[in-house]
Amino acid sequence: MIVADVIYNVALLFILMIPGVILRKCKMVSDSFGKGLSNLVLYIAQPALIFLAYVKPFDMDILINSAYVLIFSVIAHALFAVVAMLLFNGAEDARRRMLRFATIFSNAAFMGIPLIAAVLEDKFPGATLFASIYNITFNLFLWSLGVMICTKDRDNDNNGVCDHEDAKKNGASIVKALVHPVTIAAAIGLIFFIFPVTSYIPEVVWGLVSDTATHLKNLVAPLSMIVIGLRLPDISFKGVLRDKYMYLFLALRHVLLPVAVVAILKLVSLTGLEMHGAVAPVVAILASAPAATSATMFAEKYDCDSAYVSRLVTISTLLSIVTMPLILMLV
């Protein structure tokens, strides 16, 4: 039943991309419209979703399993990173960087969290909370390893940044991860989860806060997919079938590495460790999600062939409608 729900909701997310395609094709929006929507999702709607995931009666079992998710998320990102950094050596510099980036980082925020909230939360209360834990790890890797991939060993003659600037950027990047809206929302939510904060807030005030947050969280799924849809009409697929590195990237991102993560989850379960029912599905869904849309943003920021990585992200997103349910079936 969960797999059927995943198939249905992934298909629904793809349909939600259509308004973005129409708006862009008909030139009804400006180039900056997508960036504005992205900021709305990242800085307002998604933190509301994460915060509400923590607003529930304290449960030690959920707290313990959050630690399990944190461990598995670190293992998953480390595994993806080690494999990606060993491959794609023959690709041109900018493309090699973004092939590695897109292999390591999944669309855990824009696609993963809305999918988990829709599919798992009712069956496994706490699933969205676990997804937020995974995304904290994602952001820590993104603003450290992700920045390093885009900047390391580049010099000013290559439209890049010098080593001294790299060090400064990477140092500041950890701070960016710690003050990311998702991390802050999770930290505030954790306080509400552990302590009976709501009992000290007047009922009317709390009602306004929770209802506002609920309306905002409902924006995450549609706006996230509209943002992706806005980018589709601008992408060229010329020569895509001759790109051998794309096939390797797709195999790693959608099959080989997610299967390896599922195998690790299976091995741990054989040890007799009792885990919350949502832990394995959450980790599997987020690990098998398509390449992160942030890859395009990083490519633009660091001059790493944004047109090429946009193509990778788009094909990866289209392929995920088939691969994500298959990976979940293994769990």
C-alpha positions in Angstrom: 0.0 0.0 0.0 2.8 2.4 0.8 4.5 1.7 -2.5 1.2 2.4 -4.3 0.9 5.7 -2.4 4.4 6.7 -3.4 3.7 6.0 -7.1 0.5 8.0 -6.8 2.1 11.0 -5.0 5.2 11.0 -7.2 2.9 11.2 -10.2 0.9 14.0 -8.5 4.1 15.9 -7.9 5.0 15.7 -11.6 1.5 17.0 -12.6 2.1 19.9 -10.3 5.1 20.8 -12.5 2.8 21.6 -15.4 1.7 25.1 -14.2 5.3 26.1 -14.0 5.9 24.8 -17.6 2.9 26.7 -18.8 3.8 29.9 -17.1 7.4 29.8 -18.5 6.3 28.7 -22.0 3.7 31.4 -22.3 6.2 34.0 -20.9 3.7 35.0 -18.2 6.5 35.3 -15.5 9.9 37.0 -15.3 13.2 35.1 -15.0 13.4 36.0 -11.3 9.9 34.5 -10.5 11.3 31.0 -9.9 14.0 32.4 -7.5 11.3 34.2 -5.6 9.2 31.1 -5.3 12.2 29.1 -4.2 12.9 31.6 -1.4 9.3 31.4 -0.3 9.5 27.6 0.0 13.0 27.4 1.5 12.7 30.3 4.0 8.9 30.3 4.9 6.9 27.2 3.9 9.3 24.4 4.5 10.4 25.6 8.0 6.6 25.7 8.8 6.3 22.1 7.7 9.3 21.1 9.7 8.3 23.0 12.8 4.8 21.4 12.8 6.4 17.9 12.5 7.8 18.4 16.0 4.7 19.7 17.6 3.4 16.5 19.2 3.5 14.9 22.7 7.0 13.9 23.8 7.9 10.4 22.8 11.3 9.0 23.8 11.0 6.4 21.1 10.9 9.1 18.4 13.8 10.9 20.0 15.9 7.8 20.0 15.0 6.9 16.4 15.9 10.5 15.4 19.4 9.6 16.4 19.2 6.5 14.2 18.1 8.6 11.2 20.9 11.1 11.9 23.5 8.2 11.8 22.0 6.7 8.7 21.9 10.0 6.9 25.6 10.6 7.6 26.4 7.1 6.4 24.3 7.6 3.2 25.9 11.0 2.4 29.4 9.7 3.1 28.9 6.6 0.9 27.5 8.8 -2.0 30.4 11.2 -1.6 33.2 8.6 -1.5 31.9 6.9 -4.7 31.2 10.1 -6.5 34.6 11.6 -5.8 36.3 8.5 -7.2 34.5 8.6 -10.5 33.9 11.0 -13.5 37.6 11.7 -13.8 37.5 11.8 -17.6 34.8 14.5 -17.8 35.6 18.2 -18.5 36.3 20.1 -15.3 33.0 22.0 -14.8 30.9 18.9 -15.7 33.0 16.6 -13.5 32.3 18.9 -10.5 28.6 18.9 -11.1 28.3 15.2 -11.9 29.8 14.6 -8.5 27.6 17.2 -6.9 24.4 15.8 -8.4 25.3 12.3 -7.5 25.9 13.1 -3.8 23.0 15.5 -3.2 19.3 14.4 -3.6 16.3 16.5 -3.8 15.5 15.7 -0.2 13.9 19.1 0.5 11.9 20.0 -2.5 10.6 16.5 -3.4 11.5 14.2 -0.5 9.9 16.1 2.4 6.5 16.8 0.6 6.4 13.1 -0.5 7.1 11.8 3.0 4.5 14.2 4.5 1.9 12.9 2.1 2.7 9.2 2.1 4.1 8.3 5.5 3.1 10.8 8.2 -0.5 9.4 8.7 0.8 5.8 8.8 3.9 6.5 10.8 3.6 9.7 13.0 7.1 11.2 13.2 8.1 10.4 9.6 8.3 14.1 8.6 10.3 14.8 11.8 12.8 12.1 10.7 12.9 13.7 7.2 14.0 17.0 8.8 16.8 15.2 10.6 18.0 13.8 7.3 17.9 17.3 5.8 20.0 18.8 8.5 22.8 16.3 7.5 22.1 17.3 3.8 22.6 21.0 4.6 25.8 20.3 6.6 27.3 18.3 3.6 25.9 20.8 1.1 27.5 23.9 2.6 30.9 22.2 3.2 31.5 19.4 0.8 29.2 20.9 -1.9 31.0 24.2 -1.8 34.4 22.4 -1.9 33.5 20.4 -4.9 32.6 23.6 -6.8 35.6 25.6 -5.7 38.6 23.4 -4.8 41.7 23.7 -7.0 40.2 26.4 -9.2 42.2 29.6 -9.8 41.3 33.0 -11.1 42.4 32.1 -14.6 39.6 29.5 -14.7 36.8 31.9 -13.7 37.0 30.3 -10.3 38.2 31.3 -6.9 41.7 31.2 -5.3 42.6 28.8 -2.5 42.5 31.6 0.1 39.0 32.5 -0.9 38.0 28.9 -0.9 39.1 28.5 2.7 37.1 31.6 3.7 34.0 30.4 1.8 34.2 26.9 3.2 34.6 28.2 6.8 31.6 30.4 6.4 29.6 27.6 4.8 29.4 25.6 8.0 27.7 28.6 9.6 25.2 28.7 6.7 24.3 25.1 7.4 23.8 25.8 11.1 21.6 28.8 10.5 19.7 27.3 7.6 15.9 27.8 8.1 15.3 24.0 8.2 17.9 23.6 11.0 16.4 26.6 13.0 12.9 25.3 12.5 14.0 21.8 13.7 15.7 23.3 16.7 12.7 25.4 17.7 10.4 22.4 17.1 12.6 20.2 19.2 12.0 22.6 22.1 8.3 22.3 21.6 8.6 18.5 21.4 10.6 18.0 24.6 9.0 20.7 26.7 5.2 21.4 27.1 5.6 24.9 25.6 2.1 25.0 24.1 0.5 24.7 27.6 1.9 28.1 28.5 0.6 29.8 25.3 -3.0 31.2 25.3 -5.2 28.8 23.2 -6.2 31.6 20.8 -2.6 32.7 20.2 -1.4 29.1 19.6 -4.4 28.4 17.4 -3.4 31.4 15.2 0.2 30.2 15.1 -0.5 26.6 14.3 -3.2 27.4 11.7 -0.9 29.9 10.0 1.9 27.3 9.9 -0.5 24.7 8.6 -1.5 26.9 5.7 2.2 27.7 4.9 3.2 24.0 5.0 0.5 23.2 2.4 2.4 25.4 0.0 5.6 23.2 0.0 4.6 20.5 -2.4 2.9 22.6 -5.1 5.3 25.5 -5.1 8.4 23.2 -5.0 7.2 21.4 -8.2 6.2 24.6 -9.9 9.7 25.9 -9.4 11.1 22.8 -11.2 8.5 23.2 -13.9 9.6 26.8 -14.5 13.1 25.6 -15.5 12.1 22.8 -17.8 11.3 24.8 -21.0 14.8 26.4 -20.9 16.7 23.1 -21.0 18.2 21.7 -24.2 18.5 17.9 -24.5 20.7 18.0 -27.6 23.3 15.2 -27.6 21.9 13.8 -24.3 21.9 10.2 -25.6 25.7 10.4 -26.4 26.6 11.4 -22.9 28.2 8.4 -21.2 28.7 10.2 -18.0 25.0 10.9 -17.7 24.3 7.1 -17.8 26.8 6.5 -15.0 25.3 9.4 -13.0 21.8 8.0 -13.3 22.9 4.5 -12.4 24.6 5.7 -9.3 22.0 8.3 -8.2 18.9 6.1 -8.8 20.0 2.5 -8.5 23.4 1.5 -7.2 23.9 3.8 -4.3 20.2 3.8 -3.0 20.3 -0.1 -3.2 23.6 0.1 -1.1 21.8 2.3 1.5 18.9 -0.2 1.6 21.4 -3.0 2.0 22.9 -1.2 5.0 19.4 -0.7 6.5 18.7 -4.4 6.0 22.0 -5.5 7.7 21.3 -3.2 10.7 17.8 -4.7 11.0 19.3 -8.2 11.2 21.2 -7.2 14.3 17.9 -7.0 16.2 18.0 -3.3 16.6 14.4 -2.1 17.0 13.7 0.9 14.9 10.6 3.1 14.3 8.6 1.9 11.3 9.3 5.1 9.4 13.1 5.1 9.7 13.9 2.8 6.9 11.3 4.1 4.4 12.3 7.7 5.2 16.0 7.1 4.6 15.3 5.0 1.5 13.0 7.7 -0.1 15.4 10.6 0.6 18.4 8.6 -0.6 16.7 7.6 -3.8 15.2 11.0 -4.6 16.4 12.7 -7.8 19.4 15.1 -8.0 19.0 18.2 -5.9 17.7 21.3 -7.6 20.3 23.2 -5.7 22.8 21.7 -8.1 21.6 24.2 -10.7 21.9 27.1 -8.3 25.5 26.1 -7.3 26.4 25.6 -11.0 25.3 29.2 -11.7 27.1 30.6 -8.7 30.4 28.9 -9.4 30.3 28.9 -13.3 30.0 25.1 -13.5 27.9 24.7 -16.7 24.5 25.3 -15.3 22.8 24.3 -18.6 24.4 20.8 -18.3 23.5 20.3 -14.7 19.9 21.5 -15.4 19.6 18.7 -17.9 20.9 16.2 -15.4 18.4 17.3 -12.7 15.5 17.2 -15.2 16.3 13.7 -16.5 16.9 12.5 -12.9 13.6 14.0 -11.8 11.7 12.3 -14.6 13.4 8.9 -13.9 12.6 9.0 -10.2 8.9 8.4 -10.9 9.9 4.8 -11.7 13.0 4.3 -9.5 11.8 5.7 -6.1 8.9 3.2 -5.8 11.2 0.3 -6.8 13.7 1.3 -4.2 11.0 1.5 -1.5 9.8 -2.0 -2.5 13.2 -3.3 -1.4 12.6 -1.9 2.1 
